[in-house]
Amino acid sequence: MNKIQIFVTGGTFDKTYNYISGKMYFEKTHIPKMLERAQCKLDIDIKQLMLIDSLEMNNFHLQMIQDACLESKSKLILITHGTDKMTDTAKHLIKANIQNKVIVITGAMIPYAFGSSSDGFFNLGSALSALQNLKKGVYINMHGQTFKGDKVKKDTKNGVFKLID
């Protein structure tokens, strides 16, 4: 079995809620805790690239993600990401033409820190499962669905991802 590389970039997935101020902020990634809670038995290496909202991502961040994917020895890469710009990152990675790797990008609409109302826990498990069964390429996995990275868009009105032609 191949070691799975997880690259953490932030997004709603990793936001924490300040109950006093009512604001969301980044403290640390929740991924290790989530994998432990799920009793995950996969061989996984986690590397935090950044902890930012994807609306703050620019070309520097895209290049950092691309370089990390290129440098990774793993053929299976999962990227946790904010939902607002995950399609931009997917298209960037497709354009970079990264060979011989499966890259899946996932995120959450509701922070993991919100507990059972978060979709993050489900999305992480779904993405890890999909990652192990896909052909080489770049994909987005959200809410149990896997899309080719350049064939999907976020429907902000309904809070879902949809296939595009």
N, C-alpha and C positions, 0 to 999 in steps of 0.2 A: 504494500500500500504506500502511495506517495504521501510525503509530508505536505500538509496544507499550510500555506502562508496566508495569514490574515493581516491586511494593512488597515489600520484605523485612521480615518480622516476626520471624524467628528459627526456633525449633523445632529438632528433631533434624537437619533439613536442614543447618543451619549450625553445628552443634556441632563442636568440635574435641576430640580426645582427648589427655589428659595421660598419657603413657606411664609417668611416674614415680609419680604419685599414683593413676592409674587412674580419674580423674574426668573428666567431660565439662564443657566450658566454652565460652563464646562469645568469640571473638577478633575475627573479621570475617566478613562474608558471603563465601561461596564462589561466588556467582552469576557475577561477571565472569570468574573463572578457568574456570568450567564452560562458559560461552558461547564463550570463546576456544578452549578445548580442542575443543569441538564444531564449530568453524569456522562458527559461526552467522552467517548473512548478513542477519538481520532487523534492522530499525531499532528499537532498544530503548533505553529510558531506564530506569535502575535508581535507585531511591530507597530507602534504608534508613529505615524508620519506627521500628524497634526491633530489638533482638536479645535476645529472651526466650523461655523455654519457655512454650508456650501454657497450661500449667497455672497460670502466674502472671498470665495475662490477666484483666483486669477491665473494667468499663464504660468507664473512661478509655481503655483500649487499643482497645476496639471503636469508640468514637467517633473516635479518631485514624484508624483504618483507614477508617471511613465518610467522614470529612471528606476524606481523601486521595483516595478514589475520586470523590467529588463534585467536588473541585477539579481533578482531572486533566482535561486537554484531550483525552487519548486516549480512544478508544471501546473499546480493547482493553486490559484490565488483568489482569495475572497477580499473584497474591499467594502468596509462599512463606510457609508457616505450619506450626506444630506440629500434629501429627495429633490430639492429644487434644481440642482445642477448635475444630478447623476447621469442624465442623458448626455450632457456636454462632455463629461469625463469619459463616458463610454465611446462616444464618437471620436474623441481625441485619441484614445487607446487603439481604436480600430484604424485610424489614420496612421498611427505609429507603426502599424503592421508587425505587432509583436508575435513572433513565430512560436509554434509548439507549446502554447500554454492555454489553459482554460482560465478565464478571468470572469468572475461573477461579482457584480456590484449589488449591494442591498442596503436598506436603510429602514427607517421607521417614520410613521406619521405622528406617533405619540411616543414620548420618551419612555425608555425602559424604567426609569426611576418612578414612573407613575404606576408601576405594579401591573396587576392583571389587566388593566385597560390598554396597555401598550401592545402594539403589533410587533415590536422589536424581537421578542423572544421567538415568536413563530417565524418571522422573516429570517432570522439567523439560522434556525434549524432547516428551514426550507432551502435556503441558499447553500448551506453546507451539503445537503443531500443532492441538490441539482448539480453542484460543482463536480461531484464525483462521477456523474453520468452523462456529461455533455461532451461534445466534440470540441476541439480547439477553437477558440474564438472569444469574443467579448459579449457578455450577457448582463441583463438586469433581471433580478429576481425579487419580486414584491408580491406579498399576499398569496403565496403559493403558485404564482405564475412566473414562467421564465420567458423572456423576450430576447431576441437578438438586439444587441446594444444600439443599433441604428434603425430599429424598426419599432420603437416604442416612444410614447410621450406621456407626460404626467397630465392628467385631467384634474386641474386644480379646483374645479367646481365640485367634483364628486370625491376627490381625495383618493384616486386610484390611478393605476398605470394602464394604458391601452395600446394595443397593436396599431401601428400605422403602416400604410402601403409604401 
